[in-house]
Amino acid sequence: MTRHFSVALLAAAALALGGCATAVPPVEVTRFHNNATAGLAPGTRYAVEVLPHGDASATGGAAQPSLEWNSYRIAVERQLQLLGFVAAPEGTAAPLKVRIAFDRNDRLPLAKRSPVSVGVGGSTGSYGSGVGLGIGINLGGGPKQMQDLQLSVRIDDAATGQALWEGRALSAVPVKAPAAQPSIAAAKLAEALFKDFPGESGRTISVP
């Protein structure tokens, strides 16, 4: 009986350690759309546009995709395809243009942060710059060095250039944590961003 108890205890400990190794802090998500979501029907084809590092609202200036950017692209495309969207063959036109951008920055004191605003269809929404991002557990040895991670995605009507949907997902992770690895961070942020797509416009939610 003692042996069975020990085996069970070790198994539970292994599961707990495995969960801690890949845990990603909650993600703060805000989406905007103008309710003209008929163009976002499952089966619609899309093409991804390579953007400069940073804002998915940016225009112009082709960027050379990095390995980390490709992690975010793969994660976003996976979510799009789970929703029923279809990737257009390379070099062909598609009704939807998807812009993907990400930021990874060393965490700044709250007083030094400024809000980020985006607009879809003429309406502007404000993303709070400190709400819900103070995530991290200090287990001793001083505060952990943190990074703010942000994924931005914008879906445009390719014919008109009108933004149909836009969203951003933000999280703060310890620099040395497994959650800071591009593949893990990208998967988590993308999954949170497209949760219950298209989501309630203008509302900020926290996704565990």
N, C-alpha and C positions, 0 to 999 in steps of 0.2 A: 504494500500500500504506500509505504514511504517512497519507493522508487517511482511509482506512478505519479505521486504528488510532485516529485522533483522534476520529472519529465514535463508535466503540465506547466509547472512554474517557469521552466526554461523556455518552453514554447511561447508562453504569454509574454515573457521578457523580450524574446526575439521579435515578436510582432510589434511590441511597443517601440522597440528601438528602430525597427523598419519604418514605422509610421513617423517617428521623429526625424529620421534621416531625409525624408522626402516631403515633410510638411511645408506648406507654403502659407504665409500669413493671409488673413482675409483680404479680399480685393475690393476696392471701392470702384463702382461702375456707374457711369452716367451715359445715357443715350439720348439723342435728339432725332426726331423725324417729323415730317410735315403732314403725316397721315396719308400721304399719297403713296401708299405702300403696294399698290396694285402691280407696280413694276418689279416688286420683290417676290414674285410668286415662285414656288418651287419649279425647277425645270428651266429657269432662265439662265442663260449663259453669262459668264463674267470673264473679264480679263484683269490681271493685276498690273498696276503701274508702279514702277520703282520710283521712290521718292527720296529727296534729301533726308538725311538723318533728322528726325524730329517730328514736325507737325504734319498730320495727314490732311490738313487744310491747305498746305503749301502747294504752290503751282510752279512749274518750270524748273529747270536745272536738274538734268538727269543725274542720278547718283549711282555709284558703283556698289552693287549689293555686297554686303559683308556676310561672313558665315553666321553671325548672330542674327542679322536681318533675315537670312534664309530660314533660321529656326522659327522666327515669328511668322514668316510667310507660310511655312508648312503648317504651323498651328492654326492660323486663320483659315487657310484653305480647307483644312480638315473640318473645321466647324461649319464653313459655308456648304461643304458637300454633305455633311450630316443633315443640314437644313434643306437639302434637295437642289441646291444650285449646281450648275455644271460648268466646269472650266472649259473655256474656248480653246481650241487648238492654237498653238503659238503662231503669231502672225496673222490671225484672222480677227475680224471685227466681232464685238459682243455688245449686247444691249446695256450691260452694266460694266462700269469701270470701278475697280476696287483699289483704294489707296491705303497702303499699310505703312506705318511709321512707328518707331519705338524710341524711348529715351532711357538711359541708365545714368543716373547722376548720384554723386555722393550727397548724402542727406545734409541739408542745411538747417540751422535753427529756425523755428517757426517764424520768428520775427523777420527773417530775411527772405521769406518766400513771398511770391506774388501770385495772385490768382491767374488761371488760364481760362480764356473764354473762346467759345466756338459758336458758329451760327449755321443753321440749316434753314433754307427757305425764307430768309429774312428775319428769323427770330434768333435771338442770342441767348445762350445759356452760360452760366458761370460755374466753373469747376472749382470748388473750394480747395485751397492749397495746403490745408493742414488737418482737415477733418478725417479722422479715422486712419491717419497714416503713422501715428506714433506707436507702431507695433514693434515689439521686441521684448524679450524677457531677460533681465539681467541676473545671471546666476553667480555673480561675483567676479572680481577682477576688473571692475570698471565697466563703463557703458560699451556696448558693442558698436563697432563701426557699421553704419547702415547705408544702404543705397535705396533711392527711390526708383522704381521701375514703372514705366508707363507705356502702354500699347494704345495706339490711335488707329482707328479704321474709319474710312469714309466710303460710302457706296454712292456713286453718281449715275445719273442717266447719261449714257455715253453720247447720245444724240444731242441733248440740250445742254449738258454740263450741269444740270440741276442736281443738288445734293438731295438724295432720297433718305439717307440714313447716316448718322455719324455717332460714334461712341468712343469713349476712352475708359481704360481700366488702369487703376493705379494701385501699387502695393509697395511696402517698404520691407526689405529683407536684410538680415545680417550679411555682410560682404562675404564671409567665409562659409556661409551655410550652403548645403546642397541646393536649397531653393533658389539661390542666386545663379545657378547654372543656366545658361540660355535655353536649353531644351526644356527644362522643368519649368522655368519662369514663363516661357512663351506659351507652353501648353496650358498652364493655370490661368494666365491672364486672358487668353483667347477663349477658353471655356467659360470663364466668368462673364466676359464681354458679350457673348452671344446667348447667355442663359435667358430663356423665355423670349427669344427674339420675336418682334423688334423691341420689346420692352416698353415701359411707360416713358413717354417723352418728357425730358426735363427732370426726371426724378433720379436721385442718387441712392443707390442701394449698396449694401455690403454683402459680398458673396463669400461664405466661409470656404 
